[in-house]
């Protein structure tokens, strides 16, 4: 059995990857989101696709309820985005995790991290 090159670490799907630059009222999901070549391998796995679909559906519901456009949830990043935080809570309340437990995209040392 061949070993994989390198290790895979937790990843998050940024909402900005689902929002087209020039279309205000559209979310892109599944394999069509904006991603780099190396990240595309992970995004093509079914669990990521399903997560993107759940995020897109919940985001559409959220923006319609709040009468905003999707880009308005992320247009002031990295400043705090109160509506984006509300969306995160909405996703989590529906049983959709928004990150791996005990991790952060800002981790610099993964030597001791174990997903199990």
C-alpha positions in Angstrom: 0.0 0.0 0.0 1.4 3.4 -0.9 1.5 6.2 1.6 0.0 9.6 0.8 2.4 12.5 0.3 2.1 14.9 3.2 -0.7 15.1 5.7 -4.2 16.5 5.5 -5.3 18.9 8.1 -8.8 20.4 9.0 -10.2 22.8 6.5 -13.0 25.3 6.5 -15.1 26.4 3.5 -15.1 30.2 3.4 -18.4 31.7 2.5 -16.6 34.0 0.1 -15.7 30.9 -2.0 -19.4 30.5 -2.7 -20.2 34.1 -3.7 -19.5 35.2 -7.3 -17.7 38.5 -7.7 -20.1 40.1 -10.2 -23.5 38.5 -9.4 -25.2 39.8 -6.2 -28.0 37.2 -5.8 -26.2 33.9 -6.5 -24.4 31.3 -4.4 -22.2 28.7 -6.0 -22.1 25.2 -4.4 -20.7 21.7 -4.9 -17.5 21.3 -7.0 -18.0 24.7 -8.6 -16.9 26.9 -5.7 -13.8 29.1 -6.0 -10.8 27.2 -4.8 -7.1 26.6 -5.5 -5.9 23.5 -7.4 -4.5 21.9 -4.2 -7.7 22.6 -2.2 -9.9 21.2 -5.0 -8.9 17.7 -4.2 -10.5 18.0 -0.7 -13.5 19.9 -2.0 -14.3 17.1 -4.4 -14.9 14.6 -1.5 -18.6 14.0 -0.9 -18.6 15.2 2.7 -17.3 18.6 1.6 -19.8 18.8 -1.3 -22.6 18.0 1.1 -21.3 20.6 3.6 -21.2 23.2 0.8 -24.8 22.3 -0.2 -26.0 22.6 3.4 -24.2 25.9 3.8 -25.7 27.3 0.5 -29.2 26.2 1.4 -29.0 27.7 4.9 -27.4 30.8 3.6 -30.1 31.4 1.1 -32.7 30.9 3.8 -30.8 33.3 6.1 -30.3 36.1 3.6 -33.9 36.0 2.5 -35.1 36.2 6.1 -32.7 39.1 6.8 -33.4 40.9 3.5 -29.6 41.1 2.6 -27.6 39.8 -0.3 -25.0 37.1 0.3 -22.0 39.3 -0.2 -23.2 41.6 2.6 -22.3 38.9 5.0 -18.6 39.1 4.2 -18.1 42.5 2.6 -16.2 44.0 5.6 -13.9 41.1 6.5 -11.6 40.9 8.3 -13.6 43.3 10.5 -16.3 41.7 12.6 -19.4 40.7 10.6 -22.4 40.4 13.0 -24.7 38.8 10.4 -22.0 36.3 9.5 -21.9 35.3 13.1 -25.6 34.9 13.2 -25.4 32.7 10.1 -22.8 30.5 11.9 -25.1 30.1 14.8 -28.0 29.3 12.5 -25.9 26.6 10.8 -24.8 25.1 14.1 -28.3 25.1 15.5 -29.3 23.0 12.5 -26.6 20.4 13.3 -24.2 21.7 10.6 -20.7 22.1 12.1 -18.7 25.1 10.9 -15.3 23.9 12.0 -13.4 20.9 13.3 -13.5 20.7 17.1 -10.5 22.2 18.9 -9.0 23.7 15.8 -8.5 27.0 14.2 -7.5 28.1 10.7 -4.8 30.1 12.5 -3.1 27.1 14.0 0.6 27.2 13.3 1.6 23.9 14.9 -0.3 20.7 14.0 2.2 18.2 15.5 -0.1 17.3 18.4 -3.4 17.5 16.6 -5.3 14.3 16.2 -8.8 14.1 14.7 -9.8 11.1 16.8 
